Amino acid sequence: MQARCGAVVLEDGTSFTGRAVGAPGIAAGELCFTTASAGYEEAATDPSYVAQVLCFAYPLVGNYGVDEARMESARVQAEAIVMRTARPEWAAWLREQGVVALEDVDTRALVRRIRSDGVVRCAVGQAPHAELHARALAEPPIDGRPLGRKVGTTEPFAVGAGPRVVLLDLGCKRSIPRRLAEMGLEVVVVPGDWDADAMLELSPAAVLIGNGPGDPGVLHGAIDAVRDLLGRVPLYGICLGHQLVGLALGHRTFKLPFGHRGANHPVRDTRTGRVLVTVQNHGFAVEGDEGVSHVSLNDGTVEGFAFEDVATVQFHPEAAPGPLDGLPFFELIAERCRAAPTFALS
């Protein structure tokens, strides 16, 4: 048992001990937490967790086993997983996936630390404190890193049939094109380095900028592509896509102290007053006031924009898992596509 002792060491040298239940080795990244009480496979495999160590705030992880059909990408994307209690089936799956993981960690104390001081770099594994601390300090911050190129598709592919939506993939969850296809749309998923003209050559009824990891401010090619699409095609954005549309419109993005991650974030629709319970996973937000359609009730940050032929949300309408309050965003896209002509390069 002693040989399985491990630790999470923060960049300031603080250590949280635990028991290693995942793959051997050391992993490092920016430490964040999710408040969700379900959806373990979905969270671990969400590309938005690239370069991050994921701490589950809920104390029991894996209590309904593992269903790989729920994976949001081809593999676990989080650099490491930190838990209070891990079910054996879940721990075995993490080992098979090659993921460093700890249980028996005081996750309540760890989450309180992140909430009070903000996200920090850390290292996780079975190694002396000095080695883990050095590894944490060597990890580059997420700020300024273009992470989307690590996880997006390298070749275009299509799912579904019907009016065509082009989805720019910067690290998109699998459930986003799947939800749109279920609504009677053809979704053509294209690499994140495609420009506006390349997307318009596919004659889409709309373009959707998907979610993904990292700092939106460094994705200059994607920002230029979004700016070139404005006014030429109905344009939508989810999470990172929302931030990129905000930047293309001239707004500023900034890093949140500890991000919004989990399946229980309240958001108010400013147009109707309705409160949505939403799924979120992001560490950056957009500053702006004109055209704001949704606002976080936790911290007042912008959660959506709505203009003529432009609509975005900072939350995840596909849920996967979580409440389905955001699904009308996909219905909006489907209705607009069925009513709209296709848009080609002119």
N, C-alpha and C positions, 0 to 999 in steps of 0.2 A: 504493500500500500504506500509506503514511504516513497518508493521509486516513482509513483504516479503523481507526486505533489507538483503543482505548478503555480504560476502567479500571473497577475496582470500588473505590470509596472508602468506607471504614468511618467510623462516626461519630466515632472518635478521630483521623481524618485519615490513617490508614494506607491506602496505595494498592497495588492489585495490577493490573498492566497486562495487556492482552490485545488481541485483534483482534476488531472488531465484525463479526459475521456475521448478525445478525438485523435487525429493523426499526430505522429511525433513531429518535432520541429519547433520553430519559432515563427510567429507571424506578427506583423506590425501594421498599424494604420491609425486613422482618427477614430477615437472611441465615441460611439453614439448609442442611444437606447431606443427601443420601440416599446410602446405601451400596449400593443395588441396582445390579447389572450388566446389567440388562435392564428392559424395561417403560418406555421413554422416553415414549411417548405417554400411557400410563396415569398416570405421575407428573406430567407437565406439565399434564394436564387434570384432575387430582384437585382438587375444590373445597377440600380442606383446605389447599391451598397459596396461597389468597387472601392478599394482603398480605405475601407472602414472596418473596424472591429465592432460587431453587433452584440450589444448586451440586451437580453430580454428582461424587461421589468417584471413581467408576470412570472411567478415563482416556479411553475411546473411546465416544462417544455417537452413536447413529444408524446403527450398522454393519449393521443389517438393514432399513434403509429406514423408511418410515412407512406404517402401516396405520390409517386413520382409524376403522375398525370397533372398534379397541381404545380409543378415547377414552372417558374416564369422565365427560365432560360435553360441552357443545356447543362449547367453546373452551378454549384454554390458560388456566389460572387463575393460575399463577405470574406474578409481576410481571415477572420477568426470569430468564434461564437463563445459568448460568456453567459452562464446560466446559474440559477440557484439549484435547481434539480432537473436532471435530464433523464428521461425514460431510456431504458437499455436499447430499444429498437432505434430510437432517434440518435443516440450516441454511436451505435454501430454504423448507421448510415453516414454520419459525419466522418467517421474513420474511412469508410469506403470512398467518400468523396475527397479524401485527402485534406480535410479541414482541421486545423488546430482548434480545440475546444476545451473549455473548463466548466466544471460544475462545482457545487459547494462554495461558490463565491457569494459574499455578502452583496448581492445585487442592489438591495435597497440602499445601502450606504454608497455604492458606486453611482447609482442614478442620482442620489441627492448631491453627490459631489459634482456631477456633470451639470445638474440644474443650477447649482450655486456658482460654479466657476466657468462653465462653458465646456465645449468639446475640447479634448486634448489628444495629443498623440500618445500611443502606448505600444507596448510589446507584450505578447502572450506566449507562454510556453513553459517547458521544463528546462530551466537553465539558472545559473546563479544570478542574483539580483543585479550585479554590475553589468553582466552581459545583456540582460533584458533592458536595463536602463539605457545602455549605449545604443541598443537597437531602436528604442523608442526615439531617442534624440536624432538618430540618423534618418528617420522616416521624414520625407519632405511633406510639408503641409498640403492640404487639398487645394487651398487658395492658389490660383494660377496654374493648375495642372489640367490639361485637356484629356480627361479620362474617357470620354465617349468613344474614342477611336478603338479602345480596347474591347468593347463589348457589342458594338453594332454589327449588323450583317455586312458582308463584303460583296455580296451579289444580290440583285433585286429578286424578289419572289412575290407570288400573289396567292391570296386566299379568298374564297368566297366568289360570288357572282352578283352582278347588278351594276348600278352606277359606280364609277371608279373613284376611289380615294387614294391618293398617294400619301404614304406615311414615311416621313423622314426618320430613320432609325439612328438615334444617338445612344442607344442602350434601352430600347423599348421592351416592356413586359409583353410576354406572349399573349396575355389575355386581352390586350387592347385590340389588335387586329381580329382576334377571335370574336370579341363582342360585336365589332362592326360588321363582320361577316354574317353573324347571326341575325343582324338587322337588314339583311338583303343588299349588302354592298360588296363590291370587289375591292379588296385592299391590296395595293401594290406597295410592298415594303422596300425602300431603297436605302442604300448606304448614306451615312450621315455627311459625307463630303460632296454629295450631289449639289449642283447649283440650281437656281430657279429655272433656267432654260431647260435643263435636263429633265426636271420634274414636269414642266409644262409640255414637253414633247410627248408625254404619255397621255395627254388630253384628259386630265382628271376633272371631275365635277367639284372637287375640293382637295385641299392639301392639309394634312395634320402633322404638326411637329410633336414628336413623341417625347416621353420621359427619358431620363438618363442621369449619369452621375456627374459630380464635379461642379466646378465654377463656371457659370454661364458666360461670364465676362471675357473668358479667353477663347471662346469658340467663334472666332472672327469670321470664318468661312460660313458657318451656319447663320450667324447674324446677318451677313451680307445676303445670303440666300433668302432669308425671311423678308428682309427689307425689299428685295427685288420682287417678291411675290405679292406684297401689299398692293391692293387695288387691281390685281390681275386675275385673282382666283379667290373664292371663299377660303378663308384661312383659319385654322383652329390650332390650339396648343394645349398640351397637358404637362403639368409639372415643369420640367426643364424647358419644354416647348413654350409654356406660358412665360417663363423668364426671358427666353430668346425673343419672343414677340414683343415683350415689354422693352427690351433693349433696342430692337429695331424701330420701335415707336419713339425712341429718344429718352426713355426712362433709365433709371439707375438701379443696379442690383447690389445687394449687400449680404454679408454672411450673418445668419442668425446665431445667437449665443449657443443654443443646443439643438436647433432644428425642430421640425415637426415630423414625428414618425409614429405611426400607430393607426388604429382603426376606430378612433373615437373623438375626432377633432371637430368641434362645432363651428360651422361657417354660416354666416347670414347672407342671403341673397338681398342685395340692396334695393332691387327693383320690386320685390314682392314682400319683403320682410320675413320670408320663410327661413327657418333654421334647418340646415342640413347637417347630419352627422356623417363625417367623411373619413376616408382613408388617405393618409398622407405619408410622404417619404421625401423630404428635401431639407437641405441645410442652408439654402440661399433664398432670398425673397426680393420682390420688386417694389421700389418706391414709385408712387404715382397717385394721381387723384382723378384725372379725367377718364371717363369711361369705365370706372371701377364697377364691377357687377357683383363681386363677392368679397366679404371681409371676414377674417378670422375673429372669432369671439374670444379666443384666448389671449391674443396680443395685438389685435387690430391691424395685422399685416394684410396686404392685398392678396386676395385669393382668386381673382378673376377679372378679365376685361371683356367688354362687349361693345363693339362698334358695328357699323354696317359691314357685313361680310367678314367680320373678324370676331372670334369668341375664344376665350381661353379660361382654363381653370388651373389653379395650383394644386388641387387635390386630385385623387385618382378615381374617376367615375366608374371604371371597370371593377372597383373594389378588389376582389381576388386576394384575400377574402375581406369581408366586412359588410357594413350597411350599404344598401343599394340606392341611397338618396341621390347619388350623383348620376345615375343612369340617364336621366333626361338630357344630359349633355350629348350622349351618343344619339339619342332620338332627334335632337336638334340637327346634328350632322346628317343623319339619314334623311330627314325631311328636306333639308336644304339641297342635298344631292339629288333626290328624286325630282325636285322642282327645277333644278338648275341645268343649263346646257353644259357641255364639256368645254374646258378651256384649253386651248392649244397655243403654242408659241406663235406669236404674230410678228 
